[in-house]
Amino acid sequence: MINKIVLSMASLRMLSGSIEIIAAILMLRLATIEKALLVNTTLALVGPLVLLTTTTIGLVGIAEKLSFGKMIWILAGVSCIFIGILKK
């Protein structure tokens, strides 16, 4: 039997991958740099949201096994990732 949390995380990643494939096909069909860039920019919003959601689901799943200190370190690491992604 598959753990519900693992199934949720995997499902989100499969959805994200499907969105990426659909976006690539859409870029090919639109066939202009401007429109492809617009699609790509939209994907830039989806990626971090999926990362944040899957990480949150995983942390909720292991929260009872982690000390408060370790949870703070994990949240600090995720924050650093987002700062690195979003900083210009």
Stockholm file with secondary structure:
# STOCKHOLM 1.0

chainA/1-88         MINKIVLSMASLRMLSGSIEIIAAILMLRLATIEKALLVNTTLALVGPLVLLTTTTIGLVGIAEKLSFGKMIWILAGVSCIFIGILKK
#=GR chainA/1-88 SS CCCHHHHHHHHHHHHHHHHHHHHHHHHHHHCCHHHHHHHHHHHHHHHHHHHHHHHHHHHHHHGGGSCHHHHHHHHHHHHHHHHHHHCC
#=GC SS_cons        CCCHHHHHHHHHHHHHHHHHHHHHHHHHHHCCHHHHHHHHHHHHHHHHHHHHHHHHHHHHHHGGGSCHHHHHHHHHHHHHHHHHHHCC
//
